[in-house]
Amino acid sequence: MAPIKIMINGLPGNVASVIADRAVKDQRFEVIPSSLTGPEITAKEHPVGDQSFRLIHPQNRQNAIDSIRKTEGEFLVVDFTHPSAVNENAQFYCENRIPFVMGTTGGERDRLYKTIENADICAVIAPNMAKQIVGFQAMMEYAAENFPGLFEGYKLTIEESHQQTKADTSGTAKAMVGYFNRLGLDFKQDDIIQVRDPEEQKNRLGVPEQYLSGHGWHTYTLVSPDNTATFRFTHNINGRDIYAQGTFDAVIFLVEKINQGARGRIYSMIDVLKGA
């Protein structure tokens, strides 16, 4: 099978950089050496390993995409940009009929989904590309559907720690709130505790120093009304390799669906896991 052509948008961001580094070494992919970036980025290029990526600023992106298409042909986009760019980027991809995998969180999600539904392309959209965490969420979804009110009366604490540069609350933590609410808990997304201070992460939580710039530690703690029972769910991710692996699976899944004739469809990582 010929390599899948992908364009990784969001450089010089950390997640995009890791995915680009892994992708250029993966024979399943042919990586286009260009990346859409934000207006605040002044650099014109960004090195990833031995590869130099041209950074395309918003005012130049249409001309750049047209040029890339003429030389490269059709390709898919992997989007790990910024929450503030989610809706505008999705609109741009749809207008240019470029299928995409979006791991960027934030934005107006209802508007995001409607944009794709009204377009002629397909996309995989997920707030978390780590397959194992998505599988854990699926288990929570099963519990919420089959055991509503299971933890009624319990007190819930959700604490999530990410690198200092993460601009928004974890999309995974937000999704978990919905499951816990259906399990009988009165909890709002605003109640999620965000930890972004490196000293607190290192000294209180125990995040290894080498991963302060790239980690995702989540703990969900439930305590009974009389304090005699405690349930705690934890998933601690160091580095970003787990997200690259899931992203590549999503790209391959999306190509298969497009080849089968899918149009205007939105897929999740649950779909990717099931191969649905």
C-alpha positions as CSV (number, residue, x, y, z in Angstrom):
1,M,0.0,0.0,0.0
2,A,1.3,3.5,-0.9
3,P,2.1,5.7,2.1
4,I,-0.7,7.9,3.4
5,K,0.1,11.6,2.8
6,I,-0.5,13.7,5.9
7,M,0.0,17.3,6.9
8,I,0.5,17.9,10.6
9,N,-0.8,21.2,11.8
10,G,0.1,22.9,15.0
11,L,3.9,23.1,14.9
12,P,5.9,24.2,16.8
13,G,3.5,22.9,19.4
14,N,4.7,20.1,21.6
15,V,2.2,17.4,20.7
16,A,2.4,18.3,17.0
17,S,6.2,18.1,17.2
18,V,6.1,14.6,18.7
19,I,3.6,13.3,16.2
20,A,5.6,14.8,13.3
21,D,8.8,13.2,14.7
22,R,7.2,9.8,14.9
23,A,5.4,10.1,11.6
24,V,8.5,10.9,9.5
25,K,10.0,7.7,10.8
26,D,6.9,5.6,10.1
27,Q,6.8,4.0,6.6
28,R,3.0,4.1,6.6
29,F,3.1,7.8,6.1
30,E,4.5,10.5,3.9
31,V,4.6,13.7,5.8
32,I,4.2,17.0,4.0
33,P,7.0,19.3,5.3
34,S,4.6,22.2,6.0
35,S,2.4,23.0,8.9
36,L,-0.3,25.6,9.6
37,T,0.7,27.6,12.7
38,G,-0.8,30.4,14.8
39,P,-0.6,34.2,14.2
40,E,1.6,34.6,17.3
41,I,4.4,32.4,15.8
42,T,7.1,34.5,14.1
43,A,9.4,31.7,12.8
44,K,9.2,30.7,9.2
45,E,10.5,27.1,9.8
46,H,10.6,24.6,12.5
47,P,13.0,21.6,12.7
48,V,11.8,18.2,13.8
49,G,14.7,15.7,13.8
50,D,16.4,16.0,10.5
51,Q,13.3,17.4,8.8
52,S,12.6,21.1,8.5
53,F,8.9,22.1,8.3
54,R,7.7,25.3,6.7
55,L,5.4,27.2,9.0
56,I,2.3,28.6,7.3
57,H,0.7,31.6,8.9
58,P,-3.1,32.2,8.8
59,Q,-3.0,35.0,6.1
60,N,-1.0,32.7,3.8
61,R,-2.8,29.4,4.3
62,Q,-5.1,29.4,1.3
63,N,-2.4,30.0,-1.2
64,A,-0.1,27.5,0.6
65,I,-2.8,24.8,0.6
66,D,-3.5,25.3,-3.1
67,S,0.2,25.1,-3.9
68,I,0.6,21.9,-1.8
69,R,-2.3,20.3,-3.5
70,K,-0.9,20.9,-6.9
71,T,2.4,19.3,-6.0
72,E,1.4,16.6,-3.5
73,G,-2.1,15.7,-4.6
74,E,-4.7,14.7,-2.0
75,F,-3.8,14.4,1.7
76,L,-5.2,14.3,5.2
77,V,-4.6,16.7,8.0
78,V,-3.7,16.0,11.6
79,D,-4.7,18.9,13.8
80,F,-3.1,19.6,17.1
81,T,-3.2,23.4,17.1
82,H,-4.8,25.7,19.7
83,P,-8.3,25.6,21.3
84,S,-9.0,29.1,19.9
85,A,-8.4,27.8,16.3
86,V,-10.6,24.8,16.4
87,N,-13.7,26.1,14.7
88,E,-11.9,28.3,12.1
89,N,-9.6,25.4,11.2
90,A,-12.4,23.0,10.8
91,Q,-14.3,25.4,8.6
92,F,-11.1,25.8,6.5
93,Y,-10.6,22.1,6.1
94,C,-14.2,21.6,5.1
95,E,-14.2,24.4,2.6
96,N,-11.1,22.9,1.0
97,R,-12.5,19.3,1.3
98,I,-9.5,18.1,3.3
99,P,-10.4,15.1,5.7
100,F,-8.8,15.6,9.1
101,V,-8.1,14.0,12.5
102,M,-8.5,16.6,15.2
103,G,-7.0,16.0,18.7
104,T,-7.2,19.7,19.6
105,T,-9.6,20.3,22.5
106,G,-11.8,23.4,23.1
107,G,-13.7,25.5,20.7
108,E,-17.5,25.4,20.2
109,R,-18.0,21.7,19.8
110,D,-21.6,21.8,18.6
111,R,-20.6,24.2,15.9
112,L,-17.6,22.0,15.1
113,Y,-19.8,19.0,14.5
114,K,-22.4,20.9,12.4
115,T,-19.6,22.2,10.2
116,I,-18.6,18.7,9.3
117,E,-22.1,17.4,9.0
118,N,-22.8,20.1,6.4
119,A,-19.6,19.3,4.5
120,D,-18.6,16.6,2.1
121,I,-15.6,15.3,4.1
122,C,-15.1,13.0,7.0
123,A,-13.2,13.6,10.3
124,V,-12.1,11.8,13.4
125,I,-12.6,14.1,16.4
126,A,-11.5,13.2,19.9
127,P,-10.5,15.1,23.0
128,N,-8.1,12.3,23.7
129,M,-6.2,10.2,21.2
130,A,-4.8,7.7,23.8
131,K,-6.6,4.5,23.0
132,Q,-6.3,3.0,26.5
133,I,-7.8,6.1,28.1
134,V,-10.6,6.1,25.5
135,G,-11.2,2.5,26.4
136,F,-11.4,3.5,30.1
137,Q,-14.0,6.1,29.2
138,A,-16.0,3.5,27.3
139,M,-16.1,1.4,30.5
140,M,-17.4,4.5,32.4
141,E,-20.0,5.0,29.7
142,Y,-21.1,1.4,30.1
143,A,-21.4,1.9,33.9
144,A,-23.3,5.2,33.5
145,E,-25.8,3.5,31.1
146,N,-26.3,0.4,33.1
147,F,-25.9,1.5,36.7
148,P,-27.5,5.0,36.9
149,G,-27.3,6.5,40.4
150,L,-24.6,4.0,41.5
151,F,-22.6,6.6,43.5
152,E,-25.6,8.8,44.6
153,G,-24.7,10.7,47.7
154,Y,-20.9,10.3,47.2
155,K,-18.5,13.2,47.0
156,L,-16.5,13.5,43.8
157,T,-13.1,15.2,43.4
158,I,-11.5,15.4,39.9
159,E,-7.9,16.7,39.7
160,E,-6.0,16.9,36.4
161,S,-2.4,17.9,35.9
162,H,-0.9,18.9,32.6
163,Q,2.1,20.9,31.4
164,Q,2.0,24.6,32.3
165,T,1.4,25.6,28.6
166,K,-1.9,23.7,28.3
167,A,-4.5,26.5,27.8
168,D,-7.7,24.8,28.7
169,T,-9.2,22.2,31.1
170,S,-8.6,18.6,29.9
171,G,-11.3,17.4,27.5
172,T,-11.0,13.9,29.0
173,A,-11.8,15.3,32.5
174,K,-14.8,17.2,31.1
175,A,-16.1,14.1,29.5
176,M,-15.8,12.1,32.7
177,V,-18.0,14.7,34.5
178,G,-20.9,13.6,32.3
179,Y,-20.5,9.9,33.2
180,F,-20.2,10.6,36.9
181,N,-23.3,12.8,36.8
182,R,-25.3,9.9,35.4
183,L,-23.9,7.7,38.1
184,G,-25.6,10.0,40.6
185,L,-23.1,12.7,41.4
186,D,-23.8,16.4,41.4
187,F,-20.6,17.8,39.8
188,K,-19.9,20.6,37.4
189,Q,-17.0,21.0,34.9
190,D,-16.0,24.2,36.8
191,D,-15.3,22.0,39.8
192,I,-12.4,20.3,38.1
193,I,-9.1,21.1,39.9
194,Q,-6.5,22.1,37.4
195,V,-2.8,21.8,38.3
196,R,-0.4,23.8,36.1
197,D,2.3,24.8,38.5
198,P,5.4,22.7,37.9
199,E,6.6,22.9,41.5
200,E,3.3,21.6,42.8
201,Q,3.3,18.9,40.1
202,K,6.7,17.7,41.1
203,N,6.6,18.0,44.9
204,R,3.0,17.2,45.7
205,L,1.9,14.9,42.9
206,G,5.2,13.3,42.1
207,V,5.4,14.0,38.4
208,P,8.9,13.1,37.2
209,E,10.8,16.3,36.4
210,Q,11.6,15.2,32.8
211,Y,7.9,15.1,32.1
212,L,6.8,18.4,33.6
213,S,6.7,19.8,30.1
214,G,4.5,17.0,28.8
215,H,2.2,14.8,30.9
216,G,-1.4,14.1,31.7
217,W,-2.2,12.9,35.2
218,H,-5.8,12.5,36.2
219,T,-7.3,11.2,39.5
220,Y,-11.1,10.8,40.1
221,T,-11.8,10.2,43.8
222,L,-15.2,9.2,45.2
223,V,-16.0,9.2,48.9
224,S,-19.1,7.8,50.6
225,P,-21.3,10.1,52.7
226,D,-20.0,8.6,55.9
227,N,-16.4,8.5,54.8
228,T,-16.1,4.7,55.2
229,A,-15.7,3.9,51.5
230,T,-13.3,5.5,48.9
231,F,-13.0,4.7,45.2
232,R,-10.2,6.2,43.2
233,F,-9.5,6.0,39.4
234,T,-6.2,7.2,38.2
235,H,-4.5,7.4,34.8
236,N,-1.0,9.0,34.6
237,I,0.5,9.5,31.2
238,N,4.2,10.7,30.9
239,G,5.2,12.1,27.5
240,R,3.2,12.1,24.4
241,D,4.0,8.9,22.5
242,I,0.6,7.3,23.5
243,Y,-1.2,10.1,21.7
244,A,0.9,9.6,18.5
245,Q,0.1,5.9,18.4
246,G,-3.7,6.6,18.7
247,T,-3.5,9.4,16.1
248,F,-1.9,7.1,13.6
249,D,-4.6,4.5,14.1
250,A,-7.2,7.2,13.6
251,V,-5.6,8.3,10.3
252,I,-5.6,4.7,9.0
253,F,-9.2,4.2,10.1
254,L,-10.2,7.5,8.4
255,V,-8.6,6.5,5.1
256,E,-10.4,3.2,5.2
257,K,-13.7,4.9,5.7
258,I,-13.1,7.4,2.9
259,N,-12.1,4.5,0.5
260,Q,-15.4,2.9,1.4
261,G,-17.3,6.0,0.3
262,A,-18.0,7.7,3.6
263,R,-18.9,11.4,3.3
264,G,-19.9,14.0,5.9
265,R,-19.3,11.7,8.8
266,I,-17.8,12.4,12.2
267,Y,-16.0,9.5,13.9
268,S,-14.7,9.2,17.5
269,M,-11.9,7.2,18.9
270,I,-14.5,4.7,20.1
271,D,-15.2,4.1,16.4
272,V,-11.5,3.7,15.8
273,L,-11.2,1.2,18.6
274,K,-14.2,-0.8,17.3
275,G,-13.2,-0.4,13.6
276,A,-16.9,0.6,13.1
